[in-house]
Amino acid sequence: MNKKIIAAIHESIKKWDCIAQGIASDEGASNCPLCAMFFSNNCVGCPVMLFTGHEYCQFTPYANTLRIVAADECGHNGFTPIKSLQNDDISECQFLAVTQEVEFLISLLPDDEQHKYEGRGKAELWLNQLLQSYGD
């Protein structure tokens, strides 16, 4: 993995950390550092696609985050879209979904880069459960 891709993963992690803190918003591919590099080529070469085998972040915590937000699947009334989250109105399941995205991105980094995020879990088990739930 080259340094530009590693830097883009770190920037993506930073984006989602800021979303979890309520100081940034998700604007899909338009504010994703990895999408800036790979989206126009149908994600070919993107580490997310290389890991999942699917384009456009399918079968990732990001896809699950969008599904939860859109369908209010956690059962919270007045579910707030990720775009407008603030610290005081983020639900527990929204926070967990965003956290899973961060953990997934960390897992894409080479081992010698993951140490920068020590103390965080990995999303690999969660991703395997998600793939099984889709029958993939």
N, C-alpha and C positions, 0 to 999 in steps of 0.2 A: 504494500500500500504506500503510495507516495505522500510526500509532506503536504501537498495541497488538499488531498482527500482527508488526511488526518486533521488538518486545520479546520476543514469544513465540518467534520464530525464534532470537534470541540466547540465550534460556533453554534452548531445545532443544539448541543447540550446546554450551552449558555442561554440560547433562546428559550428552551423549555424550562430551565430553572427560573428564568425571569417571568414566564407565564405562570408558573406555580406560585410565585411570589406576588402576582397581580400587577406587575410593573411592565408587562409586555403583552402582546396579543398574537394569536396565530392567524396568519393570512394565507395559509396553505402553501402552495409552491412559490408564491410571490415573495415570501420572506424566509424561505428555507435555504440555507447555504448549500446543502447537498443538491437540492433541486436546481439551484442556479447553475450548477455544473453539469447535471445529467438529465433534467426533465425534458429538454428540447429534443433529446435523442432517445425518447421512450425509456429513460432510466438505465440504458445500457452503460455498464461500468460502475453504477452506483453501489456502494457497499451494502445498502439495504436490499437492493434487488439481488445482489450476489448471495446474500445470506438467505433470503426467503425464496428466491427463484421467481418472484412475481414483481411486476412493475407497479408504479404509483403507490408504494407503501402498503399494498395489500398484504394481509396476514401479518400485520405488525401492531404494536400497541397504538400507533397513530390511527390506524383504521378503526380500532376499537374505541378510541377516544371520540372520534367523530360520530360513531354509531351511538354511543352512550349519550352524547350531547344532543344529537338529533332526535332520538327516540325517547329520551327521558327514562332510560331503562333502569335507572337506579331507584326510581320511585319517588324522588324528591320533587315536590311541587315547585313551580317557578324556576325550572332549570335554566341557568344562565349560560348562553353560548360562550365558548372559550374566548372569543374575541373581546368580550367585555368583562372578564373576570376581575374582581378586585379581592384583596385579602379577606374582606369581611363578608363576601357573598359566594365564595367558592365552596361547593359541597365536598363532603369527604370523598365521594366516588369520583368527582372531577379531579380532585387533587391526586387520588390514587392513579387515575388514568394517565395524568400528566407525568407522574412519578415513574410509571411503567415505561413511558416513552423515553424518559431520560435514562433509565436503567438499560433499556434496549440499545440506545445509541452508545452508551459506555461499552456494552458487550461487543460492539463492532470494532472497537479500537484494538490495535495490537496490544499484546500483554504488557509491553514496556510502557505503554501510554495509559493503560487502565489504572495504574497505581495512583495517578493524580486524583482519582475519585474514590480512593479507598474508604471503606465503611459503607458504601452503597451496595445494594444487592444487584444481582444480575437478573435479566428478564428471560433468560433462555427457557427455564421451566414453564414460565407463563406462556411464552410463544408456542412451545410444544403443545400445551393444553389447548391453546386457541386453534392451532392447526388441526388437532384431533377433533375439536368441536365442529369444524367445517368438513370433516371427513376426508381431509387431504392427506 
